[in-house]
Amino acid sequence: MNGESEIKRDPLMVLGRAKGYSKEELLKNLPRHKNFSSALVKQIHSIPEVIFRNSGTPIAKKINRMMREVSTEAYRAKQFTRTEINSRGVLFGVVMLKHRVVDRVLDYFHKRWPTSIICLYNEYSKITSIIDERGKIQEIVSPLKEVVEKVSKIRPIMPYFEDIQFSGNEIYKTLYNSQFIPERENQTYFKQMIPKKCFNLPGMRNGIEKRFRYKKLDDFTQ
């Protein structure tokens, strides 16, 4: 039974040495990269999958790197975007997305706040993307503030959301104040979790994290 199932699996996976991406994953997700071209599709079809799995050639390394760039950008947007919510259940924030991953980020927030309308303004494209309660996505070439005001007008005030209105900085200030006590101080781990380059993201530029990143131990004992 186990032997039969292993035969059907990726040989490199069975050996515990699977790397890179399958051709199916490449063809599905590589078009999200801002530098994607049809020439890359031809190269994917012409190169054996095992080459991609092991980054065996310069072009395989390039394509695998592009895939990582796409997934990393989406992951960091989910992790570091700072949002606010108003009394009408409209959740909004600013992102910086060079690749075509805004739908992944919207879907992430939609699953967390399924009864809200999510609005994300992309500083790179100058477009505000919206996902409604049904999961339908649309894009509007307008500033975030205008879109949020327009969307909010057609929604009633919701007592539940009125009670939980928040800004990202308030939440994270409370979080870090509770975490950064002398017994828990771990600057190395903090820097691993939030790389320096992440402070260029919209939600992090003026975020509370920058203060904690450079604090000394004595600062937490005062």
N, C-alpha and C positions, 0 to 999 in steps of 0.2 A: 504493500500500500504506500508506504513512505517512499520506496524506490520509484514507483510510478509517478508520484506527484513531483518528485525532484527532477525527473526527466523532462517534464513539461515546463519547469521553471527555468529562468535565466541561468545558464551554466555558471556565470561569474557570481551570481547571487548564491548559488548552492555552495560554491567554494568560499564564500564570505569575502569576495574581492570585487563585488560589483561597484563600479564607479560611473560617473557621468550620467547620461540620460539615454533612454531608448529613442529610436527614430520617431515613434509615435508621440513621445513627449516633446521632442524637438519640433516636429511639424505643427503641433498644436500650440506651443507656447512661444517659440522663437519669433513669430510675427508681432509679438508685443514689444519687441526691442525697437528703439527709435532708429537704429541703423540696419534694420532688416531689409533684405532685398530678395527678389525672385532668384537671383543667382545662388543664394544660400540654399534654397530648396533643391536645386539641381545637385549641389554638392552633397547634401544630406542623402539624397537618393543614390548617389554614385559611390558613397563610402560605406564599407561594411560597418554594421552597428558596433562590433567589438572595438573598433578604432575609437568610436565616441566614448564607449564605456571606459576606455583606458587613456583617453586623451593622447592617442598614439601619434598624431601628426599635428603640425602647426595649425591647420584649419580646424581640426577637432578641438584643440585647446581654445581657439578663438570662439568657436560656437558654444562650447561649454561655459566659457567665461561670460558670454553674452546671456546665456540662460541664468547664470548665477546673479548677474546684475539685475535682471528682471525680478527674480524672486526676492532678492535682498531689498530692492526698492519698495516692493509691496509690503514686505515684512516690517520694515522700519516705519513706513507710513502708518501701519496699523498700531505699531508700538509707541510711536512718539508724536502722533498728531494730537494736539490739545483742542478739545471741543467744548462748546458751551451749548446749553439748551434753554429755550425760552418757555414762557407759560403756555404756549400753544403747541408744545411738543415738537418744535423744530430744532433739530440738533445740527450744529454747524461748526466748521473749522477750515483751516487753510493747510494745503499740502504743497509739495514741490515734486511733481512726478514728470520725469523726462520720458519714461516708457509708458506703454498703453496698459496700465494696471489699475486705473481709477475704479473700474468695475469691481475688482477684487476688494479694494479698500471700502467701497460703498457697501458691498455685500457683508463685509465683516461687521460694520456698524449697524447695518440693517438687522442682522441676526441678534445683536445685543439689544437693539431698541426697535422691535418689529412694529410698534404702533406709532412710531415717529416718522417724520420726513427728514431725511439726511441731506445736507447741503455741504459740499466740499469745493472750495475755490482752489484751483491749481495755478500757482504763481508762474509756472513754466508756460502753460498754454493760454493763460488768461481766461480760462473757461470755468464756469461753476457747474458742477455735475450734481444732479438730484436723483435720489431714489425714494419712491413713495412706499406706502404701507404694503402695496401689492408686489413690491420688488421691481417695479418698472423704472428704468433709468432714462433720464434725458439730460441734454447739455444746453446751457444758455451762455451766450457770450455777454455776460454782465458781471459787475462786481458782486461780491458775496453779500454785502449789506443790502443791496437792492433786491436780490433774489430772496433773501430771508424775509424781508419786509413784505414782498409780494406774496410769497407762499403763506406767510403767517396771517395775512388778511382774510384768507378764505377758510381759516380754521378757528374754531371757538377756543376761548380760554379753557384750559383743562386743569381743574384743581390739583390733580395728581402731579402734573408737571410744574405747576405754580409752587408747590411745596418743595420740589427737589431741584430747583434752578441752581446751577453751579457754573463755575468757570474752572478750567483745567488747573490754573495756578493754585487755586484754593485747595483743591483735592491733593495735589502733589506736595504742597507746602506742609500739609498735615501729615502726609505719608512719610516724607523725609525727616520731619521733626521727630517722628516716633521711631524711625530707623536709626538715625544718627545720634546714638547715645554712646558713651565711651565703651560699654561692653560689646557693642555691635559694630564699632568702627572698622571698616574694611575698604580703604580707598582703592586698593588694587582691584578688588572684585567690582566695585562701582565703575571703575574705568573700563573694565572688560565688558560690562553690561551696557555701558553707554560710551561707545568710542568717540573720540574727539570730533570726528567729521560729522557726527550726528547733530552737533550744535549749530550746523548750518541749516538744519531743517526749520521750517517756519515756526513750529510749535516749541522749538528748543532755543531759539535765538535769545529770547529774554526770559527763558524758563528758570524756575527755581533750582533746577538741577545744576546749573553752572555755579551757583553759590556753594552747593554742597560738594561739587567735584574738587574745588580748591581749598576747602576748609582744612584746617589743621586740627589735631586732636584737642588742643587747648581750647579751640573755639567752642567745643561742645560741652566743656566743663564749666563755662562761665555762667 
